[in-house]
Amino acid sequence: MPSKDTKHLQETLKRELWSEAGVWMQERAQTLWDGGLSDEAAALYSEFARGPALDK
């Protein structure tokens, strides 16, 4: 498989995995926030904000 195709597949997989993790992160951050743990919720969200865009 050509290198270009491999890179495209890797990027697609990364976006798909990050998207699924992003859904979990948003739910978990909301649970933390609702539980009065706003600092922890903000830290969790901040960690994910460093990764690939959640909306891609």
C-alpha atoms as a printed R data frame, in Angstrom:
   type eleno elety resid chain resno       x      y      z
1  ATOM     1    CA   MET     A     1   0.000  0.000  0.000
2  ATOM     2    CA   PRO     A     2   1.419  3.393 -0.935
3  ATOM     3    CA   SER     A     3   2.617  5.636  1.869
4  ATOM     4    CA   LYS     A     4   0.010  8.291  0.988
5  ATOM     5    CA   ASP     A     5  -2.821  5.771  1.435
6  ATOM     6    CA   THR     A     6  -1.391  4.531  4.725
7  ATOM     7    CA   LYS     A     7  -1.123  8.061  6.088
8  ATOM     8    CA   HIS     A     8  -4.699  8.829  4.995
9  ATOM     9    CA   LEU     A     9  -5.990  5.692  6.720
10 ATOM    10    CA   GLN     A    10  -4.072  6.529  9.898
11 ATOM    11    CA   GLU     A    11  -5.485 10.061  9.976
12 ATOM    12    CA   THR     A    12  -9.011  8.772  9.358
13 ATOM    13    CA   LEU     A    13  -8.697  6.246 12.176
14 ATOM    14    CA   LYS     A    14  -7.290  8.882 14.531
15 ATOM    15    CA   ARG     A    15 -10.221 11.224 13.807
16 ATOM    16    CA   GLU     A    16 -12.769  8.435 14.301
17 ATOM    17    CA   LEU     A    17 -11.245  7.307 17.594
18 ATOM    18    CA   TRP     A    18 -10.879 10.882 18.828
19 ATOM    19    CA   SER     A    19 -14.481 11.607 17.888
20 ATOM    20    CA   GLU     A    20 -15.744  8.661 19.951
21 ATOM    21    CA   ALA     A    21 -13.473  9.604 22.840
22 ATOM    22    CA   GLY     A    22 -14.713 13.181 22.546
23 ATOM    23    CA   VAL     A    23 -18.305 12.083 23.131
24 ATOM    24    CA   TRP     A    24 -17.214 10.197 26.262
25 ATOM    25    CA   MET     A    25 -15.127 13.165 27.410
26 ATOM    26    CA   GLN     A    26 -18.004 15.609 27.051
27 ATOM    27    CA   GLU     A    27 -20.352 13.327 28.996
28 ATOM    28    CA   ARG     A    28 -17.743 12.721 31.694
29 ATOM    29    CA   ALA     A    29 -16.887 16.415 31.964
30 ATOM    30    CA   GLN     A    30 -20.594 17.209 32.383
31 ATOM    31    CA   THR     A    31 -20.901 14.553 35.100
32 ATOM    32    CA   LEU     A    32 -17.907 16.020 36.921
33 ATOM    33    CA   TRP     A    33 -19.307 19.548 36.559
34 ATOM    34    CA   ASP     A    34 -22.733 18.473 37.826
35 ATOM    35    CA   GLY     A    35 -21.026 16.767 40.761
36 ATOM    36    CA   GLY     A    36 -19.356 20.008 41.804
37 ATOM    37    CA   LEU     A    37 -15.950 19.103 40.408
38 ATOM    38    CA   SER     A    38 -15.577 22.012 38.008
39 ATOM    39    CA   ASP     A    39 -11.764 22.078 38.182
40 ATOM    40    CA   GLU     A    40 -11.571 18.407 37.219
41 ATOM    41    CA   ALA     A    41 -14.104 18.908 34.425
42 ATOM    42    CA   ALA     A    42 -12.095 21.820 33.057
43 ATOM    43    CA   ALA     A    43  -8.857 19.815 33.252
44 ATOM    44    CA   LEU     A    44 -10.389 16.878 31.382
45 ATOM    45    CA   TYR     A    45 -11.758 19.134 28.675
46 ATOM    46    CA   SER     A    46  -8.444 20.958 28.417
47 ATOM    47    CA   GLU     A    47  -6.542 17.710 27.826
48 ATOM    48    CA   PHE     A    48  -8.837 16.794 24.954
49 ATOM    49    CA   ALA     A    49  -8.622 20.277 23.500
50 ATOM    50    CA   ARG     A    50  -4.931 19.625 22.808
51 ATOM    51    CA   GLY     A    51  -5.728 16.738 20.475
52 ATOM    52    CA   PRO     A    52  -7.304 16.628 17.020
53 ATOM    53    CA   ALA     A    53 -10.405 18.772 16.532
54 ATOM    54    CA   LEU     A    54 -13.484 17.118 18.009
55 ATOM    55    CA   ASP     A    55 -15.761 18.248 15.215
56 ATOM    56    CA   LYS     A    56 -13.782 16.714 12.330
